[in-house]
Amino acid sequence: MNLNLKFQPCSLTHEQKLLLRVCLLQGEDVLKAWQQWVTTVDINNLDSDSNSLLPLLYRNLSTHQVNHPEMARLKGIYRSKFYKNQILIQKITKILNSLRDADIETILLNDVAINLQYYPHIALRHIYNFDLLIRTENASKTINFLDRLGWKYSENLPIRTVVGNAAIFKDESGCRLSIHYPVALDAIQQNVEQNFWQEAEINQVGEMSTYLLNPTNQLLQVCLQGWPFKQVSTAIWVADAMMILNSSGDKIDWDKLINQAKKRQIVLPLKNTLPLLDKILDTSLPPAILQEIQQLPISKLEQKEYQIINSKAYSFIGTFLSRYYLYSRLVSNSNAQLNLIEFTKYLQAVWSLASFWQVPIQVVNKAIRKAKPDIFKI
């Protein structure tokens, strides 16, 4: 039995929707949306989501030869973003080349990957973090290697990605790097990550050589980030999805996209992102595909996860259950009862604990830390 899951993946305002149309459409639609947007907003006092789109706004307005007093300031923002992104790309290039020299293969994910692969200029897509997918057997080697490069371990979170695990690192400047990998246990299917490596595409961008997700898997990851955890700006994931469709829409394997969503129990992100994208930006997605997506059944795991995420108090129990739901995806067994021993082994691996018996202590410590803010409010 499905719950009444009518959750909207984002809270885009009317003005944000107009701005996205100005940034991403072509021809008269751009000019019409621009006139509506610029007369209804204070361009000097925009929300953060809208600010992230300003380089894209400048580029599309310039292409359409729009003459407006704000164009000079927008050009300055565009140039500033180009300079900052160039520095960040140089930094990740150094990391990737160092990992390659250490025989550690990587798939570049998210911000930098989408910027370089789907946007026509590096100034157009904001880079918040670095994300790399590595092979599970290289996890310890990569962590030690990053430490020698000056990247210090920060935390390990159940970030909702196509593989479901991320170790977070930061350097002296505060820049964040996440390495993603499934935790390898006997109970967990080894082919969870294999498809991504088999289907990844090697790319040479400047001095950087790395694997990138193919367009189908990249679109699935973008949809997953856009709902419902808001791991990226709402406006940015919409722009990302549109850029993928514009540049590589003919390469999207829709059957595979839907099958991956069903297999990995991430149907809700597709149900709540692609129709919205089609509505805002007139993407003309295949009607048969949209209809099939809307008719997909939602697993019990996703229903329970939805309830947890949207509960008023996202407590330690909620965080703990989120971790279990990610584990359940890896073992592809959404309806099974909790296998305490295997799940405990999984937590031991995720938290890098030396002993199986350290897991209960870690659970208690995390529960106490999570509860502290609430305790002090009493």
DATAPE-V847729 format. One record per run of one state. SS is the DSSP state (@ for helix, = for strand, . for the rest). FROM is the first residue (numbers start at 1). TO is the last residue. Records with the same first field share a line. If there is no record, write none. Layout:
SS->FROM-TO ; FROM-TO
This chain:
.->1-13 ; 25-27 ; 39-47 ; 53-53 ; 64-70 ; 102-105 ; 119-129 ; 135-135 ; 149-151 ; 158-165 ; 171-175 ; 181-190 ; 200-200 ; 206-207 ; 213-214 ; 227-233 ; 252-253 ; 264-266 ; 282-286 ; 295-299 ; 310-315 ; 332-339 ; 351-357 ; 378-378
@->14-24 ; 28-38 ; 48-52 ; 54-63 ; 71-101 ; 110-118 ; 136-148 ; 191-199 ; 215-226 ; 234-251 ; 254-263 ; 267-281 ; 287-294 ; 300-309 ; 316-331 ; 340-350 ; 358-377
=->106-109 ; 130-134 ; 152-157 ; 166-170 ; 176-180 ; 201-205 ; 208-212
